[in-house]
Amino acid sequence: MSAKQKVSDVGAAAKCSMEKTKATIQAKGKKMSTRDPVRKDLAKHKKEVKIGKAELQKQAEYAKNAAEKHVKHATT
């Protein structure tokens, strides 16, 4: 793994972690602001969806970084 790929992967992981934290905080805020169990469940579901999207985006970024490394090595 090249240094550039490692840096890109770390950046992707950091962004994913930030998005997960943001989703968790938003969900907690919505859960605290309502007594309705349906809205609480909806907030939890939205949080899980956002976390899943962030994880998929991270994996896509990892794959992109690996593909760029592969193309770079194939052309040299």
Secondary structure, DSSP 8 states (H G I E B T S, - for coil): --HHHHHHHHHHHHHHHHHHHHHHHHHHHHHHT---HHHHHHHHHHHHHHHHHHHHHHHHHHHHHHHHHHHHHHH-
